């Protein structure tokens, strides 16, 4: 089940340990490998399918079924990191876990043509 929240791709990574080495963005649904590396869930699954099943960091052969584990601890850590609101002009800093409600309450007006419109 995918966690609801602000799109991670819009976030500035505050600490390098929360950056996916594949997409270079904030980890989304973090996965920990048996060789000790963290990646976005979608990134590592796609990488392993496209790149003959080896870790992009150290080349260790990884099995999608046996060598990848959800990293719930890191997921919680990311959720509590302070981020700046991604809406242009807003300088509010808040925990990521609260960002979606902040946007909905203060910025989001409606959906139109599959695009979010924001208050000025």
C-alpha positions as CSV (number, residue, x, y, z in Angstrom):
1,X,0.0,0.0,0.0
2,X,1.5,3.4,-1.0
3,X,1.6,6.0,1.7
4,X,-0.3,9.2,1.1
5,X,1.8,12.2,1.3
6,X,3.5,15.1,-0.6
7,X,5.2,13.9,-3.7
8,X,8.7,13.1,-2.6
9,X,10.1,14.2,-6.0
10,X,9.2,17.8,-5.0
11,X,11.2,17.7,-1.8
12,X,14.7,18.9,-1.2
13,X,16.6,16.1,0.5
14,X,17.8,17.4,3.9
15,X,20.3,14.6,4.6
16,X,22.2,12.6,2.0
17,X,21.2,9.3,3.8
18,X,17.6,10.0,2.6
19,X,18.7,10.3,-1.0
20,X,18.1,7.5,-3.5
21,X,21.4,6.7,-5.3
22,X,19.4,5.9,-8.5
23,X,17.0,8.8,-8.9
24,X,18.9,11.2,-6.6
25,X,15.7,12.3,-5.0
26,X,14.2,11.8,-1.5
27,X,13.6,8.1,-0.8
28,X,10.0,7.0,-1.5
29,X,8.9,3.7,0.1
30,X,12.5,3.0,1.1
31,X,14.0,-0.5,0.5
32,X,17.1,-1.9,2.3
33,X,19.1,-4.5,0.5
34,X,21.1,-7.3,2.1
35,X,24.2,-5.5,1.1
36,X,23.1,-2.5,3.2
37,X,22.1,0.0,0.6
38,X,18.8,2.0,0.5
39,X,16.8,2.9,-2.6
40,X,13.3,4.0,-3.5
41,X,11.1,0.9,-3.8
42,X,10.2,1.5,-7.5
43,X,13.8,2.6,-8.4
44,X,15.5,-0.6,-7.1
45,X,12.8,-2.9,-8.6
46,X,13.1,-1.3,-12.0
47,X,16.9,-1.3,-11.8
48,X,17.1,-5.0,-10.9
49,X,14.8,-5.9,-13.8
50,X,16.7,-3.8,-16.3
51,X,20.3,-4.3,-15.1
52,X,20.6,-8.1,-14.6
53,X,19.8,-8.1,-10.9
54,X,22.9,-6.5,-9.4
55,X,23.2,-3.7,-6.8
56,X,24.0,-0.3,-8.5
57,X,26.4,0.5,-5.6
58,X,28.6,-2.6,-5.2
59,X,27.5,-4.9,-8.0
60,X,26.3,-7.7,-5.6
61,X,23.7,-9.9,-7.2
62,X,20.3,-9.3,-5.5
63,X,17.1,-11.3,-5.7
64,X,13.9,-9.2,-5.6
65,X,12.2,-11.9,-3.5
66,X,15.0,-12.6,-1.0
67,X,17.3,-9.6,-0.7
68,X,15.0,-6.5,-0.6
69,X,13.3,-5.4,2.6
70,X,10.9,-2.5,3.4
71,X,12.9,0.0,5.5
72,X,10.1,1.2,7.8
73,X,12.5,2.9,10.2
74,X,13.9,5.1,7.5
75,X,10.4,5.7,6.2
76,X,9.4,7.0,9.7
77,X,12.5,9.1,9.9
78,X,11.8,10.8,6.6
79,X,8.2,11.4,7.6
80,X,9.4,13.5,10.5
81,X,12.0,15.5,8.7
82,X,11.4,19.2,8.5
83,X,10.7,20.3,4.9
84,X,9.8,23.7,3.3
85,X,6.4,23.8,1.8
86,X,6.7,23.0,-1.9
87,X,4.2,25.6,-3.0
88,X,5.9,28.6,-4.5
89,X,6.0,31.6,-2.2
90,X,5.3,29.6,1.0
91,X,8.2,29.5,3.4
92,X,6.5,27.4,6.1
93,X,8.7,24.6,7.5
94,X,6.9,21.6,8.8
95,X,7.4,17.8,9.3
96,X,6.9,16.0,6.0
97,X,4.1,14.0,7.6
98,X,2.1,17.2,8.0
99,X,2.8,18.7,4.6
100,X,-0.1,17.2,2.7
101,X,-2.7,18.6,5.3
102,X,-0.9,22.0,5.2
103,X,-1.2,22.2,1.4
104,X,-4.8,21.1,1.4
105,X,-5.8,23.5,4.1
106,X,-3.9,26.6,3.0
107,X,-3.1,26.3,-0.6
108,X,-5.1,23.8,-2.6
109,X,-8.2,25.2,-4.3
110,X,-9.5,22.4,-6.6
111,X,-8.5,19.9,-9.3
112,X,-8.9,21.0,-12.9
113,X,-7.7,19.0,-15.9
114,X,-5.8,16.7,-13.6
115,X,-3.7,19.6,-12.2
116,X,-3.8,21.0,-8.7
117,X,-4.5,24.7,-8.6
118,X,-3.0,26.7,-5.7
119,X,-4.1,29.9,-4.0
120,X,-1.8,32.8,-4.7
